[in-house]
Amino acid sequence: MEHSINGGDLRGNERVEILKPRIDKREYRRIVLSNSLEVLLISDPDTDKCAAAMDVNVGSFSDPEGLEGLAHFLEHMLFYASEKYPLEDSYMKYITEHGGHANAFTASEHTNFQFDVNCDYFEEALDRFAQFFINPLMSPDATMREIKAVDSENQKNLLSDSWRMYQLQKHLSAKDHPYHKFSTGNWDTLEVRPKAKGLDTRDELIKFYEENYSANLMHLVVYGKKNLDDIQHMVEEKFHGIRNTARSCSIYPGRPCTSEHLQVLIKAVPVKEGHKLNIIWPVTPNIRHYKEGPCRYLSHLIGHEGEGSLFFVLKNLGWATSLGAGETDWSNEFSFFAVGIDLTDAGQEHMEDIVGLLFKYILLLKESGVNKWIFEEICAIGETMFHFQDKVPPFNYVARVASNMRLYPPHDWLAASSLFPEFNPDTIQMVLLELTPSNVRILWESKKFDGCTNMIEPWYGTTYSVENILDITIQQWKDGAPNDLLSLPAPNVFIPTDLSLKIVQEKAKFPVLLRKSFFSRLWFKADTLFFTPKAYVKIDFNCPESGHSPEAEVLTDIFTRLLMDYLNEYAYDAQVAGLYYSVYHTSTGFQIVSIGYNHKMRILLDTIITKVVDFKVKRDRFSVIKETVIKEYQNFKFKQPYQQASYYCSLILEDQSWPWNEALEALSHLEADDLAKFIPCLLSRAFFECYTAGNISSNEAESLVQHIEDVMFGGTQPICKPLYPSQHLTNRILKLESGVNYFYPIQGLNQQDENSALLYYIQVGQDDFRLNVKLQLFVLIAKQPAFHQLRSVEQLGYITFLTKRNDSGIQGVQFIVQSTVKDPAQLDERVEVFLDMFESKLHTMSDDEFLSNKGTLIDMKLEKHKNLREESAFFWTEIEDGTLKFDRTEPEVAALRELTKKDVIEFFNNYIKIGAPLKKKLSLQVYGGVHSSEYEAVIRNENNCHSMCIDDILSFRGSQPLYGSYKGGLGLMKL
């Protein structure tokens, strides 16, 4: 049954129906302001955050020739200031200080701005937001500084294969179509080239804004706590001032790919190890027929992973590790349908066979006709997912709905293309007939092509070659492909049919320890908040044999990947039907997680446990997984420098962790027999902790745990025995020495990457309510000033942030900066200069400002969980860390209420400021390619008495004391 609500429309008495999910209690109303701004109002009396998003119908396709990236640059500039609020960065300061977030993104044909904020501060935040579109200020100084930020953002992407290959596809398209353009912008396109032509970038920016930012081309979503009438009054008051120039919406007719860009094989050299194959066709956009879902139908079948599917055959041949299919890069005027395949080394040698098999599968679809039962199955899944969708943070919700508003009629603003009630086989057949050899382009990525290419893409420097492929060639590939049995999928047995809610007997706010034994602990949390037919189950196996060496860690990882591999063809249908699962290794063993509709969850979990118990090593699959893991380790060096810094920080702090290069070395000599011998050892002693939540009864939870105990620990020859008390593994964290400045300088693993990075970490101490809230309040107060000073003013780099850090219950704070303009030691100095500046800000902060920040943090702590996944993550952290303070919100809020400005200053003086007596600083310094000489100088310098250089992480780690762990073994369980 469809649930609709009525909304008022200022254009006459027309009533507009907006389809909403059955379980959605929010109210919606569509209005159009006098300036033609179309608005969706959302009233949610239960919300803890209010939010808004503005979607403007102009994007990078509208960039003027020779000013590539101007639309993206304008998106950045609108955050700076306005005539009404001229203080630079005051918008972000206001949002951050009142518990909110703000962001924006620029796409090809639209730009989306969004924010959220604590409810009491929404009206002023909305007024500040409205000024983006009424009277923004773009000062010459800010303009110049922000060009550097855009350039830094582009620098971050230069060695990213996803960005590189995306731009290569754009580059190989019609030059007169805007799809061909470079859209991010950089110093060259926004400063050097315009200046050479006598253009002033700021003048062009203002001109672009005035020409394109018109109210009739905008769509606004406002999500408030008040009733619809009050929200409407607020919106009319604040947004009526946006100019309406009656500008027509830009339309870019024609397709980006002409005949010269089709029937081509593009060979490209990626940065990372691995081989990828992308088979792409220009097709009729799905948006034109979204109620009939042609691309959704085809992606469901071509991207299927069950028995008889294309992926099933490729996987069994040992040629592919993943496959995805669906519409990409679409608009009203053009669209691409792509099949992306990750190849093994063997698959790389069989590209022609793989493309041939794909066309064989397409032929099967053509010959089978459009199956009504498959269409109806996809529709049923889509309808259930829409009507029982989780509530998400308003920040994400408004951005998504605002983007939908420009594409769909009001009735479908919320549903978009997730529902397609009209079965029209002709439409599906029309798109299917476009997937032909004469309409295809193939992008094939591999480092094996290095030295065999003859062209360079200009923006990212990707080397590539292009060759033509004829229809007859693909026909030959198809004829020569293996004759493996391809078939359509069987009916999906995991589609839930029982969506009823369990009667909750206990209204407990927090998880309860429902059951405990020598084998397990069971935590149970009934659903008292969300009332959806979904459950969450996490089973954490603590296996002492899993982490005692790099070999053991790698073998445990391969074991979990093989489990996922073995499950795939059976359990893929579960994921399609909204029942998700994962098996992955942890530092203390492995975890099984399932979240989704509870109806068939027990069947899935029992199957996973059976696979664990009956595990056998398949040599062919071991080889494929080993190859995949080796490439992942080899690609570690291509991580962003700030991610490398974060890795080194964890390696220093975590007692039970192994360096990636040792794991890679261990992996190289491991074989299937090693895993076969290891698994009985891995499972020989184990203890598991289970967390169950949602639409599941306590009896069902106990039954699940009893079943696991029976099959793993029961019988005369059990595969598992309980742990000895001394075997309960815990994560312990290094205790840094007070008053010592530790630093670890290291060259970036990829010296082709010019970016350097700093992670400036301050360790504060063990979990303690009062200490926690002092730290959190410091971070809240300092976060935006740090961003403003280090990024907006000093322009050190696009990636710049301050955040709190929690390592197994040990609290701390970290500054992260990635930069090409300063080396890590200089970045460290800039952070310390900021801390000096911040000290005076803290002392001069007014009582009102302090109380406002304190109130904001209280509001943030009292914010309700939006969905089951969010709630479960919160409670699981308490279980995983061993803190078990499920009610921590109440005592932390109580501690916050008592906190004074003097307390925070005292905390800053003791733990944070330069030379603080209790300060424990660890500076991770990753030197990029442009700072190699600075790295050599740092290594030559002798340590002074105030700092200690860490030469070898493992030697240092072994010489330092550890914090005690909150987790215990049987002693804590009070059996």
N, C-alpha and C positions, 0 to 999 in steps of 0.2 A: 504494500500500500504506500502511495506517495504522501508525504507530509509537506504541506505548503502553508505559507503564511502570507498575509496581505501586507503590502507596503504602500505608503502614500506616494504620489507623484505630483510634483508641482505643475506639470503640464496638463492641466485639466483635471478631470475626475477619474482618470485611468487608474485602475488598480493593478498592481504588479505582483504576481505570485513568484516567490523565491523558494525553490525546493530545498528542504533542509533534512538532515538525518532524523530518524525517528526518536533517538535518545537525546537530541539536542534541545535543551530548554531555553536557549537564548532567543531573543527577539530580534528581528531584522526589519529594516525599512530602507527603501530606495527613495532618494530625493534628488532633484536637480535644482541647483541654485540659479539665481537670476543671471549669473554670468556663464551659464551652461555647464558648470562643473557638476559631473555626475558623482553621487555619493552613496555609499552603503553604510547605514548606521547599524551598529550591533550593541544591544544592551545585555549585559551579563551581570546580574546582581551578586553572583558568587565569586566574581573575579578578584584577584589580589593585585593584578596589574592592568593598567589601561594601555592602549596602543593605537597607533595610526600608521597608515601607509599611503603614499601618493605614488601613483604610476603615471608617468608622463610618456605620451606617444611619440617619443623621439629617442633615437639611440645612435649607435656608431655608424649605421648606414647613412646618417645625415651629415657626417663629418665633411667639411669642405675639402676640396682637392688641395693637397699640400699641407693640411692641418690634421693629419691622422691622430686620433685620440682626443679630439676636442670635446666631444660629448662626454667622454669618461672624465676628462679634466674638469669640465663644468660640474659634474656630479661631486667631485672632490671639493671644489671651491664654494659650493653653496653651504657647506658646513661652517664656514669661517665667521661670518658676521652679517648683520642686516642693519638697515637704517634705524629700525626701532630698538634693536639690541646690538649696538655697534662694538661692544667689547669683544675682541677676537676670542674665539673658542668658547664663548659663554654658553652657547647651545649645548655643547658636549659636557661642559662643566655642570650645567643645571641637570641634564639627564642623568649623568653618572652619580652626582651627589644625592639624587633622589631615587636610587635603586634601579635605574634603567639602563638600556642599551640603545645604541643607534647605529645604523649602517645604511648602505645603499649599494646598488649594482647597476652597471650599464650593460644592456644587451643590444642586439642588432637593431631592434625597432622600438625599444622602450627603455626607460630608466626608472628604477624603483627605489624609493626612499622609505625607510621604516624606523620606528622607535617604539619602545615601551617605557613605562615609568610607574612608580607607586601611585596609587589612585588619588591620593590627596593633592598631588602636584600635577595632575593631568592637564588642567585647564591652562596653566601658564606654559607648560611644555608644548601643548598644542598650538598656542599662540606663537611661540618661538618657531615652531616647525612651519607654520603658515607663512612666516616671513621669508622662507626660502623662495617662495613662489610669488611674493608681492614686491619686496624691495631689498634684494640681497646686496651686500657690499663686497666688492672684489678689489681690494687695495693692490696697488702695484707691487708692494713688498710681499704681500701674501701670495700673489700670483706667481712671482718668481720662485718663492720657497716651495710652493705646491707642485710646480713643474718638476722639481727635484724629487718630490714624493712619488709622483707618477713614474718618473724614470726609475726610481728604486723598486717600485712595484714590478716594473717590466724586467729589471735586472734579476729579480727573484725567479722569474718565469723562464729565463733564457735557456736553462738546461733541463727544463721539464719536458719530457717526451709528449705529454698530452697537449701542451701548448704548441710545441713544435709541429706535431703532425696535424693539428687542427689548422694552423696557419698554412701549412703546405697544401692542404686540401683547398683552402681559400685561394691560395696563390695560383693553383691550377684550375682556374675558372675564368669566365669572361671578364676582361679588364674593364668593360663598361658597366658591369653589374657591381653594386656596392658590397656584395658578398666577398669580392676579391680583396677588399681593403684590410689594412692592419688597424686594429681597433683600440689597442691599449694606449698607444702614444708613448713617446720617450723624449729625452732631452733634444734629440735631433729634430723630431717632427713638431715639437711645440716651442722650441727656442731657436735652434740654429738655422733651420731652413726658412721659417717665416721671416726671421731677421734679415737673411740674405735677400729676400724678396721685398724688403722694406715694409713688412707687416708687423704690427704690434699685436702680440698674442692676446694681451688683455682687451684691446679694442675688439678683436675678433671674437673673444669669449663673450663680451657683453652683447655684441651684435647677434651672435648665435642664440644667446638666451632670449633676447627680445623678439627674435624672429620665430622661435620654436616653442617657447614656454607659454602656451595660451591655455586658458581655463577649459576651453571646449575640447582640448586634447588630453585632459587629465582625468584620472579616476581616483577617488579618495575613499578609503575605508577607515572608519572611526569606531573603536571598540571601547565602550565605557561601562562604568558600573551603574550609572544613573539610568533613569527611564528614557525611552526614545525621544520624547518631547524635549526633555532637557538637553539631550545630546544634540538634537537637531538645532535648537536655539544657539548652542555654543558653536556649532559648525557654521551656521549662517552668519553669525557675528564675526567669526575669525577668518573665513575664507571668501567672503563676498568681494574682497578687495583684489583678488587675482584678476589680472587683465584678461579679457577675451578679445583676441584680435581676429576671431572667426577664421583662423588659419585652417586650411584643409589638411587632413591627415595624409602624410607622404605615403605614396604607394610605389612599389618597385616591381613593375610588371616584368614578366619573362623569367626564365630559369637561369641560374648562375652557370650551368654547364651547357655549352653548345656541343655540336657533334664532334668538334676537335678535342673536347675534354672527356669524351666517352670512348668505350672500347680501348681503354688504356690500362697498362700494368705499370704502376709506379713503384719503384724499388727505392726505399729510403733507409738511411743509416740512423738508428736511434742512439741516445746517450747510454741507456741502460742495456744490460744483458737481456736476452730473450727475443723471441720471434713473434710477430703479430701479423694477422691477415685481416684486412677489412675489405669486404665486398659491398659496394655502395651503388644504389640506383637512385636517380631522381624520379620521384613519383608524385601523384596527385596528393596534395596535403590532406591529411586525415581530418583537419579542422573543418573542411568543407562538407564532410559527411560524418561529423563526430557522433551523431545519434545512431549511426550504423556501424561504427567502429571497424573499418576495413583493416587499418594497420594494426589495431589491437588483436584482431583475429589472426592475422598472419604472423605477428611477432610471437603470439602464444604457441603456434605450431612450429615455426622455424627455430624458435629459441627453446623449445621443449627439451628436457634432459632425461625423460623416462625411456623405457624400453622401446626400441624401434625408431627413436628420434635420430636426427642427424648427429647430435652430440654423442649419443649413446654409441653409435657406430664409430665415430672418430676416436672416442675414448678407448673403446675396445681394441682399436688398431694401434693405440699408443701414440696418436698423432696430435691430440689436443688436450689441454687442461681446463679450458673454459670456453664458453660460447654465449654470446648475447645477440639478440636481434630486436630491431625496432626502429621507430622513426627518430631521426635526429635532425637538428638544424632546420626546423620548419617555420613557415609563416603562412599567411593566407595565400601567398602567390607561388611558393615553391616548397619542396620538402625532399629529404633524402631518407631512403630506407636502407639501413646498414646491418650487416652481419659481421660481428667482430669475433675473431677466434684467436686465443692464445695457443701457439704451437709449441710442441716439444721439438727437440733437435731432430727426431725422426720425422715429425710432421713438416719441418722445414724442407726436408728432402722430397716431400710428397705434396707440394702446393697444388700441382695440377690435378692430382687425384681428389684433393679436398674440395677445390672449386667444382670439379666434376660431380662429386657427391652432392654438393649443395644444389646444383642444377637438376640432379636426379630427384632430389626431394621436392624441389619446386614443380617438376613435372608430375610427381605423385599427387601434389595438391591440385594441380590443374585437372588431372584425370579423375581424381576422387570427387570433384565438385565441392561446393561449399556445404558442409555438414551442419544442418540445423541444430542437432543435439550438442555439437561442440560450441556453437555460438551461444546457445541457451545456457550451457555450463559456465562459460566465461561471464555471461550476463549475471547469472546467479551469484557467482563469486564477487563480482563488482558491486552488486546491490547489497550483499551482506557487509562487505567492507565499508561501503558508504554509510549505511544506516547504523553500523556499530563502530564507527571510527573513534579512535582515542581523541580525547581533548588534547590539544597541543598548546604550547605557550602562545599567548595573543600576538607576540612579536612575529612569530613564524606564520600565524594564521592570517594576519592582515596583509602581509607581503604577498602571500599566495593568492588570496582572494582579489586583491587589487590588480594583480597581473591577469587574473581571469576576466576581469570586467571589460577589458578592451577587446576580448576575443569572443565572448559568449553573450547571448541575451540574458537579461536579469534572472529569468527562471533558473538558469543553469550556472549562475555565478559560483555557487558552492560546489556543485557536482562536477562542473567542467565536463571532461570527456570520460569520467569514470563510469558513467551509465550510458548504455547505448541500447535503447529499447526497440529499435526498428531493425528487423531482419531483412536485409536486402542483398541476396547473393550476387546480384549484378554489380553492385558497388565493390564488393570484395573481389570479385572476379576481375573487375576493371584494374584494380591496383596490382593484383597477382599477375596480370598480363603485361604489366610494366617491368616485371623482374625478368628481363630477357638478356641474352648475351650482347645484343646490339646496344643496350642501354646501360651497360655496367662500367664501373671503374674500380680497379683493384689496387689497394694500397698495401704493400708488403714491406714490413719493417724487420730488419735484421742487421746485426753488426757484421754478418758475413758479406754484406755488400760493400763494406769499407774498401775503398780503392777501386771499386767497380762502377762508380757513378760519375756523371759528367756535368751536373748542374748544382747550383747552390741557391736555396731559398733566401731572399735578401734580409728578412727581418730577424730570423733566428739562426741562420747559417746552417740549416739542415742540408746535407748533401743527398742528392737523389738522381734518378734517371727515369726516363719515360719511354715505353715501347708500346706500339699498337698491338692489339689482339683482335683477330677476326672472329666472326661467328663460327666459322668452320673449325677454328682452333679450339674454342670452348666445347664445341660438339665432339671433337676428338678427345678432349679431357674427360668429358662425360662418358663417352663410349669406353674409355680405358680405365675408368674408376672401378674399384672393387664392387662386386655384386652382393654386397652385404644387404640383408633384408631391412629395408626402410619401411616404416608403417606409421599410421596415425596413432595417437595415444589412445589408451583405453580410458573408460570413464573414471573420473577422479573419486576415489573412495574416501578421501579425507575432507570432502566438503561437509561442513557441519550442518546437521539437520535439527539438533536439539540446542536451541539458543535460550533456553529457560534459565532463570537465575535460581541459585540454591537459597534455601531459607537459612539465614545467618542466625545461629543460636547465641553466639557470643559476640558482643560488640566491642571487643578489645581493640584499643587504639594502636597497640604495639605488638610485635611478634611475641609468641609464647613458645617456650621450650616444651614441645608436646611429648617428646619421647627421647630417651637416651639409653644407650647400651655401650658395651665395649667396642661395638662396631661402628656406631653412628650417633649423630645428634639430629633431631628433626625440629626445625623452627616452623611455626605455622602462623600465618597472618590472614585472617578472614577479610573479605572485601566489605568495608563499611563506607567506602567513598565513591566508587566509580560505577558500580552496578552494570557491568558489561559481561557478556558470556565468555570471558577470557580468564586465563590463569597464567601464573609465572612459576616455574620450577627451576631451581639451580641445585645441582648435585656436585659437590666439591670433594674430589678424592685426594686425600693426603697420603702420598706414597714416598717413603724415605729414599727409595732407590732412584727416584726420578731426577735428582739434582746433585748427586755426589761427584759428578765429573762433567766436563763438556760433552763427552760421548753419551752419557746418560740423558742429559738435557736434550740433545739432538734426537736420540732414539725415541724419547717420550713425545717429542714434537711430531716425528714421522708417524708414530703409532696413532696419534689423534687425527692426523691428516688422512691416514689410510682408513680409519673408521668413517670419516666424512665421505671419503671416496667410495667405500663399499655401500654406504647408505644411499648414495645419491639417486640411483634410478628408482628405488622404492619410495624414498621420502621426499623427492622433488615435488610430487603432487601436494604434499602437506604444506610446503612453502607457498605454492601457487594458491592454495585454499586459505592462507592466512594463519598457518600453524608453523612457526619458525623454530629452528633448532640449531645448535652448534655444539661441537666437541672441540676443545682446544687445550693446549698444555699450559700449565702455570709454573711458577717457581717451586711449588711444592707438590706437583702431581698433575692432575688434569680435571677439567670441569665439563659437565654436560648441562646445557641450558635449553629450556624450551619456553616459548611465550607465544600466546595466541589463543584461538578458540579452544575451550577446554573439552569440547565434546569427544574428540578423537585423540586427545593428548596422551592418555594412558597407553593406548595402542602404540603410539610412536615411541614413547619412553621405554616400554617393554622391549621393543625391537632394538633400540640402541643398546640397552643393557645386555641383551642376548648377543649382539655383535661384539661387545666387550668380552663376554665370557667365552664365546666360541672363536675368538680372534685367531686367524691364521694368516701368515705372511704370503701374499701373492707376489712372486718375484717380478713379474712384469710391472705391476702397479708400484712396487717398491722402487724400481728403477726410475719410473716417471716422477714419483714424489721426491725422491732424492735429487733428481735433476732440477726440479722446481725450487727446492730449498737451497741448493747450492747457488742458483742464480739470485735468490733473494739475499743471501749473505754477500754475494759479490756486488750486488747493487746497493749495499749499505753505504758504500762510499759516495753514492750520488744523493744521499739525503741532504736536505738544506743544512747549512752550517749550524743554524740555531738548534736543529734537531740533533745534530751530532753533539753539540754542547750538552743538551739535555740527557743524552745517552751517557756521556762521561760522568755527569753529575750522579745519575742513578748507579753507575758502576762503582763509583767511589763510596756512595752512601749505603748500598745494599750489600749485606754480608754474603748472601747466597746468590751471587750472580757471576756469570762467566763472560769473558770478552768475546765479541762476535768473531774475531779472527781465530781464536782457539776452537770455537764451535765449527767454523769452516774447515779448519785443519782436521779436526776429528771426523767430520762428515766425509771427507774425501776418501777415507779408507774403510768406511763402514759398508757392509753388504747385508743382503736379506737374511743370511744366517745369523748375523750379529743381532738383528732385531728379534728373530725367532727365539734366540737364547735369552734375550733381555726381558721379553714380556712376562714370562713366569716369575722372574725376579722382581720386576716392577710391581706385579700384583700380589706378590707373596705376603707382604704385610701392608695393610691399608686401613684407613679410617675415613669415613665420609660424613660430610656435613650437608644437610639438605634444607633448603629454604623453599617453602610453598606459600603461594599467596593468590588471591583473586577468587574466582568462582569455582572453588574446590572445597570440599568438606574436610573436616579433620579426620574422619574415617578413611576417606580416599587417600589423604596424605600418609596416614599411618600404614595403609595397605601397600602403597608404593614402596615405602622404606622397608617394610617387612619382606616384600618380594625381592628387593635388591639384596638384603641380608641373606635370604634363603638361597638365592642362586649363586652368590659370591662367597658367602661364609659358611653355608650349610653343607650337609652331606658328610660322608666318611672321609672324602678327600677334597676338601674345599680348595678353591683356587686362591683364596685370601685367608689370612689369619689376622687377628687384631694386632694393633701396634703394642709394643712394650711402652710403658710410661715414658721412657727416655727417648722414644722415637718420634714423638709428636713434633713435626717440623713447624718452625715459626720464622717469620721474616724479622731479622734484627737490623737495626740501623746504626751506622757509625756515629759516635758521639764526638763532635769536633771540640777542640780545646778553646775555651773562652780567651779572648784577647789576642788570638793569633789570626792573621790574614793568610789563608791558604790560597795558592793559585796554581792552576794546571794549564800551562801553555802547550798547544799542540797544533801541528799543521792540519789544515782541512784535508780530508781524505781524497778529495778531487781538486787538484790545483788548477784545473780549468775553470773552476768556479771562483769568480773574483770576490764574492762576498765573504766577509769575516763575521764572527759572531761572539758575543759575550753573554754568559749566564752568570749573573751576580747573585749568589745565593747566601741568605742569612738564615742559619739554623736557630730556632728559638727554643724549642723544648718539647717535652711530652705533653700529650693531651691533658688539658686542664681548663675547665670552663672559663675562669677569669682571665687566664693568659690567652686563651683562644680569642676571646672577644676583643681584647686589647689589640692583638695582631690583626684581626679582621677589620677593626675600625681604622687602624693605621692604613691598611691597604685601601679601604674605601676612600679615605680622605686624600691619600697620596696618588691614587691611580691616574686621575685625569691630569693633575699638574705634571706628573712624570711624562705622560704621553704628549702633553702640550709642549713642554720644554724640550724633550729629547727628540721628538719627531717633528712637531709643527714649527717650532722656533729654530732648533739647531739642525733639523733635517738630517739626522744621523742615519736614518733608514726607514723603509716602509714598515718592517716588522719591528715594533717597539712596544713592549707592554710590561706591566707590573702585576703580579698575581701572587696569591698565597699558594703554598705547596704543602702537601700532606704525604709523608712517606711512612706507611704503616703506623700511623698515629703520631709520628713526630712532625710537629708543625714548623713551618718556616715561610720565608717570603723570597721571591726571585724577580729580578729585573732581567729581561731578555731584549737584546738589541742586535739586529743583523745589519751590516753596513759595508759599503765599498769605500766610503769617504774617510773612515778612521779605523785604525787597527784596534784589536781587542784591548790592549793596555790603555789606549787613549779613551776607548769607550768606558772602561772601568773608571778612569779619571772623571769623565763627564757624569757618570752616575754619582760619584762622590761629591762632585760640585753641586749636583741637584740636591743631594741630601743636606748639604750645607744650606742651600737656599730654602729647602723645605723646613728646616729647623726654625727659621725665623717666621715662616708662614704659620707654623704650628703655635708658636708663642703669641703671635698677634691675632690668631683666629678669635672672632667674637664668640661670646657665649651662645648667641642665637644660632650661629653657623655650626658650632659644635653640637648643640642639641638637635639641630636639623639632621646632621649626619648620623647621630646616634639613633634618632627616630627612624631614619631610612634603613639602617642595619636591622633594627628590631622588626620593621615591616618585612624586610627580605627574609628574615628567619621565620616569621609567622606565615609566610606564603605557603599555601596548600600545594600538595603534589597534584600535577595535572592528570596523571594517568598511572596505570599499574607499573609500567616499566620504570618510571621516575621514582615512585615510592619504593619499589623493590631495590633499586640501585642504592638509595639512601640507607635502607636497613641492612643490605648486604655489606656495605662498607663497614658498618659497626661490627658485624660478625667476622668479616675477613681480617680487620685490624685487631679484633679481640677486645675492643673497647666496650661493646655491648651496651652503649648508652643510647638506647632507642628513644628515650625521652629527652635527648640532649637539648632540644629547642627550648623547653621551659627553663631549665637552670641557666642556659646561656643568655636567654632574654632577661632573666632575673639579675644575672651578673652585669649585663649591659645597662640595665636601668640604674644601677648603683654607680656606674663608672663616671668619673669626672674628667674634665679636661686635664687636670693635674696628673691623673693616673696615666693618661695616654702620653703626656710629655715625659713622665717618668719612665714609661715603657720605651719610648723612643731613645731617651738618654742612656738607658741600660743595655738595650739590645741592637739598636739600629744606627745611631749616629756614628760618625767617624771617631774611632778611639773609645767607643762605649765599652765599659768593663766586662760586660757579659756577651759582647758581640762575637759570634762565630761565623766568620765569612769564608766562603769558598768561591773563588773566581775561576770559571771555566772559560778559557780563551782559545777559540778556534781561528787560526790565521788562514785567510783565503789567499788565492793566487797573487793578488796585487800587494799583499803584505808579507811576502816571503822573507824579504830582507829584514823587516822589523822582527819577525820571528827569530831569525838567527841572532839578532842583537839581544833579544830577551833571554835566549838560551845562554849567551856568553856572560850576561850580567850575573854577579854574585847576589845571593839573597841578602836583604838587609835584616836587621833585628826585628822588624815589625811584620815581616812576611816570610812565608815558607813556601818554596817551590816544590810541588809534588813531581818527582822525576818518574816514578813508577807506581801506577795505581795499586797494583796488587800488594807490593811491599808496604806501601803506605797503609792500605786497608788492614793488613795483618798486624800492624804495629799500634793500632788505635783501639780504645775501649768502645764498647757497644752499649746502646740503650737497652734496658730490659724490655722484654716483649710483653704485651698485654695478653697474648695467647698462651694458654697452658694446655697440658694434656689431660689425663684422666682426673688429676687432682682438682681441676677447676670444675669438673663435671659433677662432683658430689654424688657419685653413684650410690 
